[in-house]
Amino acid sequence: MKILVDADGCPVVNITIALAARQNLECVLLCDTSHMFERSGARTITVSKGADSVDFALVGMASPGDIVVTQDYGLAAMCLARGARPIRQDGLLYTDGNIGALLHERHAAREFRLSGGRQKGAAKRTEKENENFSLALEALLSGRSLA
């Protein structure tokens, strides 16, 4: 098992690396050339800049049982199909039971924006979200239920 992180704009990279190190797991950060960075304790893979280039590289690396950290619902769906266990940056575990509704919500929001609608931007990240992510990732790593 390894942890793969969709690292472009990911606010929980350091938390993920620390938890992976505690479990002696490989942590791989994937980013494109516009977000290149290195972190101690993780391997970084940088791919060409392009639409979904990081997503496709990550899916290609994902194996059954791997953990994938992403906020991208489409990427999460592809990882679920590969048998990986995707988790959102606020601790939500993507499952076969919730991914359809999340993808539908994303599609509806896109249609709304394309028709000229405006949506409120994302709220500022809170420490509670970091805590929820950390607890959920720890539970996932230890095999405990997230319910």
C-alpha positions as protocol buffer text, in pm:
chain_id: "A"
residue {
  index: 1
  type: MET
  ca { x: 0 y: 0 z: 0 }
}
residue {
  index: 2
  type: LYS
  ca { x: 111 y: 354 z: -77 }
}
residue {
  index: 3
  type: ILE
  ca { x: -43 y: 699 z: -46 }
}
residue {
  index: 4
  type: LEU
  ca { x: -78 y: 902 z: -365 }
}
residue {
  index: 5
  type: VAL
  ca { x: -148 y: 1274 z: -332 }
}
residue {
  index: 6
  type: ASP
  ca { x: -299 y: 1497 z: -600 }
}
residue {
  index: 7
  type: ALA
  ca { x: -67 y: 1765 z: -469 }
}
residue {
  index: 8
  type: ASP
  ca { x: -151 y: 2066 z: -686 }
}
residue {
  index: 9
  type: GLY
  ca { x: -307 y: 2304 z: -435 }
}
residue {
  index: 10
  type: CYS
  ca { x: -342 y: 2035 z: -167 }
}
residue {
  index: 11
  type: PRO
  ca { x: -352 y: 2183 z: 185 }
}
residue {
  index: 12
  type: VAL
  ca { x: -290 y: 1850 z: 366 }
}
residue {
  index: 13
  type: VAL
  ca { x: 41 y: 1744 z: 208 }
}
residue {
  index: 14
  type: ASN
  ca { x: 241 y: 1780 z: 531 }
}
residue {
  index: 15
  type: ILE
  ca { x: -22 y: 1596 z: 739 }
}
residue {
  index: 16
  type: THR
  ca { x: -27 y: 1313 z: 485 }
}
residue {
  index: 17
  type: ILE
  ca { x: 352 y: 1281 z: 474 }
}
residue {
  index: 18
  type: ALA
  ca { x: 371 y: 1269 z: 855 }
}
residue {
  index: 19
  type: LEU
  ca { x: 103 y: 998 z: 883 }
}
residue {
  index: 20
  type: ALA
  ca { x: 261 y: 795 z: 601 }
}
residue {
  index: 21
  type: ALA
  ca { x: 600 y: 811 z: 776 }
}
residue {
  index: 22
  type: ARG
  ca { x: 443 y: 696 z: 1103 }
}
residue {
  index: 23
  type: GLN
  ca { x: 305 y: 389 z: 922 }
}
residue {
  index: 24
  type: ASN
  ca { x: 623 y: 331 z: 715 }
}
residue {
  index: 25
  type: LEU
  ca { x: 428 y: 383 z: 394 }
}
residue {
  index: 26
  type: GLU
  ca { x: 550 y: 535 z: 71 }
}
residue {
  index: 27
  type: CYS
  ca { x: 398 y: 876 z: 3 }
}
residue {
  index: 28
  type: VAL
  ca { x: 401 y: 999 z: -357 }
}
residue {
  index: 29
  type: LEU
  ca { x: 316 y: 1358 z: -446 }
}
residue {
  index: 30
  type: LEU
  ca { x: 202 y: 1421 z: -802 }
}
residue {
  index: 31
  type: CYS
  ca { x: 204 y: 1772 z: -948 }
}
residue {
  index: 32
  type: ASP
  ca { x: 245 y: 1944 z: -1282 }
}
residue {
  index: 33
  type: THR
  ca { x: 524 y: 2176 z: -1390 }
}
residue {
  index: 34
  type: SER
  ca { x: 337 y: 2486 z: -1271 }
}
residue {
  index: 35
  type: HIS
  ca { x: 334 y: 2356 z: -911 }
}
residue {
  index: 36
  type: MET
  ca { x: 672 y: 2184 z: -879 }
}
residue {
  index: 37
  type: PHE
  ca { x: 786 y: 2124 z: -524 }
}
residue {
  index: 38
  type: GLU
  ca { x: 974 y: 1877 z: -307 }
}
residue {
  index: 39
  type: ARG
  ca { x: 897 y: 1762 z: 47 }
}
residue {
  index: 40
  type: SER
  ca { x: 1116 y: 1560 z: 277 }
}
residue {
  index: 41
  type: GLY
  ca { x: 963 y: 1218 z: 343 }
}
residue {
  index: 42
  type: ALA
  ca { x: 785 y: 1192 z: 8 }
}
residue {
  index: 43
  type: ARG
  ca { x: 869 y: 1116 z: -351 }
}
residue {
  index: 44
  type: THR
  ca { x: 756 y: 1381 z: -598 }
}
residue {
  index: 45
  type: ILE
  ca { x: 654 y: 1304 z: -954 }
}
residue {
  index: 46
  type: THR
  ca { x: 618 y: 1605 z: -1181 }
}
residue {
  index: 47
  type: VAL
  ca { x: 423 y: 1565 z: -1504 }
}
residue {
  index: 48
  type: SER
  ca { x: 375 y: 1797 z: -1800 }
}
residue {
  index: 49
  type: LYS
  ca { x: 129 y: 2078 z: -1754 }
}
residue {
  index: 50
  type: GLY
  ca { x: -199 y: 1998 z: -1922 }
}
residue {
  index: 51
  type: ALA
  ca { x: -563 y: 1928 z: -1863 }
}
residue {
  index: 52
  type: ASP
  ca { x: -588 y: 1636 z: -1621 }
}
residue {
  index: 53
  type: SER
  ca { x: -226 y: 1526 z: -1676 }
}
residue {
  index: 54
  type: VAL
  ca { x: -173 y: 1476 z: -1302 }
}
residue {
  index: 55
  type: ASP
  ca { x: -503 y: 1288 z: -1273 }
}
residue {
  index: 56
  type: PHE
  ca { x: -416 y: 1041 z: -1548 }
}
residue {
  index: 57
  type: ALA
  ca { x: -64 y: 985 z: -1412 }
}
residue {
  index: 58
  type: LEU
  ca { x: -205 y: 923 z: -1064 }
}
residue {
  index: 59
  type: VAL
  ca { x: -472 y: 679 z: -1187 }
}
residue {
  index: 60
  type: GLY
  ca { x: -205 y: 492 z: -1379 }
}
residue {
  index: 61
  type: MET
  ca { x: -7 y: 445 z: -1056 }
}
residue {
  index: 62
  type: ALA
  ca { x: -302 y: 353 z: -833 }
}
residue {
  index: 63
  type: SER
  ca { x: -334 y: -10 z: -725 }
}
residue {
  index: 64
  type: PRO
  ca { x: -600 y: -184 z: -519 }
}
residue {
  index: 65
  type: GLY
  ca { x: -572 y: -78 z: -155 }
}
residue {
  index: 66
  type: ASP
  ca { x: -371 y: 238 z: -222 }
}
residue {
  index: 67
  type: ILE
  ca { x: -494 y: 559 z: -61 }
}
residue {
  index: 68
  type: VAL
  ca { x: -546 y: 863 z: -284 }
}
residue {
  index: 69
  type: VAL
  ca { x: -578 y: 1214 z: -142 }
}
residue {
  index: 70
  type: THR
  ca { x: -777 y: 1437 z: -378 }
}
residue {
  index: 71
  type: GLN
  ca { x: -1059 y: 1687 z: -390 }
}
residue {
  index: 72
  type: ASP
  ca { x: -1134 y: 1598 z: -754 }
}
residue {
  index: 73
  type: TYR
  ca { x: -1451 y: 1387 z: -781 }
}
residue {
  index: 74
  type: GLY
  ca { x: -1366 y: 1263 z: -1130 }
}
residue {
  index: 75
  type: LEU
  ca { x: -1023 y: 1144 z: -1016 }
}
residue {
  index: 76
  type: ALA
  ca { x: -1181 y: 984 z: -709 }
}
residue {
  index: 77
  type: ALA
  ca { x: -1425 y: 792 z: -931 }
}
residue {
  index: 78
  type: MET
  ca { x: -1142 y: 661 z: -1151 }
}
residue {
  index: 79
  type: CYS
  ca { x: -944 y: 557 z: -842 }
}
residue {
  index: 80
  type: LEU
  ca { x: -1245 y: 374 z: -697 }
}
residue {
  index: 81
  type: ALA
  ca { x: -1270 y: 180 z: -1024 }
}
residue {
  index: 82
  type: ARG
  ca { x: -906 y: 75 z: -977 }
}
residue {
  index: 83
  type: GLY
  ca { x: -972 y: -50 z: -624 }
}
residue {
  index: 84
  type: ALA
  ca { x: -795 y: 241 z: -453 }
}
residue {
  index: 85
  type: ARG
  ca { x: -940 y: 425 z: -152 }
}
residue {
  index: 86
  type: PRO
  ca { x: -976 y: 797 z: -225 }
}
residue {
  index: 87
  type: ILE
  ca { x: -1020 y: 1048 z: 55 }
}
residue {
  index: 88
  type: ARG
  ca { x: -1103 y: 1419 z: 33 }
}
residue {
  index: 89
  type: GLN
  ca { x: -898 y: 1687 z: 205 }
}
residue {
  index: 90
  type: ASP
  ca { x: -1164 y: 1733 z: 471 }
}
residue {
  index: 91
  type: GLY
  ca { x: -1170 y: 1362 z: 560 }
}
residue {
  index: 92
  type: LEU
  ca { x: -1464 y: 1247 z: 347 }
}
residue {
  index: 93
  type: LEU
  ca { x: -1399 y: 897 z: 217 }
}
residue {
  index: 94
  type: TYR
  ca { x: -1524 y: 859 z: -140 }
}
residue {
  index: 95
  type: THR
  ca { x: -1720 y: 536 z: -183 }
}
residue {
  index: 96
  type: ASP
  ca { x: -1926 y: 361 z: -447 }
}
residue {
  index: 97
  type: GLY
  ca { x: -2224 y: 477 z: -241 }
}
residue {
  index: 98
  type: ASN
  ca { x: -2153 y: 852 z: -257 }
}
residue {
  index: 99
  type: ILE
  ca { x: -1949 y: 913 z: -573 }
}
residue {
  index: 100
  type: GLY
  ca { x: -2250 y: 921 z: -807 }
}
residue {
  index: 101
  type: ALA
  ca { x: -2421 y: 1198 z: -612 }
}
residue {
  index: 102
  type: LEU
  ca { x: -2095 y: 1394 z: -586 }
}
residue {
  index: 103
  type: LEU
  ca { x: -2036 y: 1370 z: -962 }
}
residue {
  index: 104
  type: HIS
  ca { x: -2395 y: 1478 z: -1027 }
}
residue {
  index: 105
  type: GLU
  ca { x: -2350 y: 1775 z: -794 }
}
residue {
  index: 106
  type: ARG
  ca { x: -2031 y: 1874 z: -978 }
}
residue {
  index: 107
  type: HIS
  ca { x: -2207 y: 1849 z: -1315 }
}
residue {
  index: 108
  type: ALA
  ca { x: -2505 y: 2056 z: -1197 }
}
residue {
  index: 109
  type: ALA
  ca { x: -2273 y: 2327 z: -1060 }
}
residue {
  index: 110
  type: ARG
  ca { x: -2085 y: 2339 z: -1391 }
}
residue {
  index: 111
  type: GLU
  ca { x: -2410 y: 2372 z: -1587 }
}
residue {
  index: 112
  type: PHE
  ca { x: -2518 y: 2652 z: -1353 }
}
residue {
  index: 113
  type: ARG
  ca { x: -2190 y: 2839 z: -1410 }
}
residue {
  index: 114
  type: LEU
  ca { x: -2208 y: 2789 z: -1787 }
}
residue {
  index: 115
  type: SER
  ca { x: -2556 y: 2939 z: -1790 }
}
residue {
  index: 116
  type: GLY
  ca { x: -2421 y: 3255 z: -1626 }
}
residue {
  index: 117
  type: GLY
  ca { x: -2488 y: 3168 z: -1264 }
}
residue {
  index: 118
  type: ARG
  ca { x: -2245 y: 3266 z: -995 }
}
residue {
  index: 119
  type: GLN
  ca { x: -2156 y: 3064 z: -690 }
}
residue {
  index: 120
  type: LYS
  ca { x: -1994 y: 3167 z: -369 }
}
residue {
  index: 121
  type: GLY
  ca { x: -1625 y: 3074 z: -353 }
}
residue {
  index: 122
  type: ALA
  ca { x: -1487 y: 2816 z: -116 }
}
residue {
  index: 123
  type: ALA
  ca { x: -1472 y: 2916 z: 249 }
}
residue {
  index: 124
  type: LYS
  ca { x: -1133 y: 2965 z: 414 }
}
residue {
  index: 125
  type: ARG
  ca { x: -986 y: 2635 z: 530 }
}
residue {
  index: 126
  type: THR
  ca { x: -1025 y: 2571 z: 902 }
}
residue {
  index: 127
  type: GLU
  ca { x: -815 y: 2386 z: 1154 }
}
residue {
  index: 128
  type: LYS
  ca { x: -1118 y: 2160 z: 1213 }
}
residue {
  index: 129
  type: GLU
  ca { x: -1094 y: 2041 z: 850 }
}
residue {
  index: 130
  type: ASN
  ca { x: -728 y: 1954 z: 904 }
}
residue {
  index: 131
  type: GLU
  ca { x: -820 y: 1765 z: 1221 }
}
residue {
  index: 132
  type: ASN
  ca { x: -1103 y: 1579 z: 1045 }
}
residue {
  index: 133
  type: PHE
  ca { x: -871 y: 1482 z: 762 }
}
residue {
  index: 134
  type: SER
  ca { x: -602 y: 1362 z: 1001 }
}
residue {
  index: 135
  type: LEU
  ca { x: -847 y: 1151 z: 1203 }
}
residue {
  index: 136
  type: ALA
  ca { x: -1004 y: 1002 z: 890 }
}
residue {
  index: 137
  type: LEU
  ca { x: -668 y: 918 z: 731 }
}
residue {
  index: 138
  type: GLU
  ca { x: -546 y: 760 z: 1057 }
}
residue {
  index: 139
  type: ALA
  ca { x: -862 y: 547 z: 1069 }
}
residue {
  index: 140
  type: LEU
  ca { x: -821 y: 447 z: 706 }
}
residue {
  index: 141
  type: LEU
  ca { x: -457 y: 352 z: 761 }
}
residue {
  index: 142
  type: SER
  ca { x: -542 y: 144 z: 1067 }
}
residue {
  index: 143
  type: GLY
  ca { x: -841 y: -27 z: 903 }
}
residue {
  index: 144
  type: ARG
  ca { x: -1092 y: 126 z: 1144 }
}
residue {
  index: 145
  type: SER
  ca { x: -1436 y: 231 z: 1028 }
}
residue {
  index: 146
  type: LEU
  ca { x: -1480 y: 596 z: 937 }
}
residue {
  index: 147
  type: ALA
  ca { x: -1845 y: 603 z: 1047 }
}
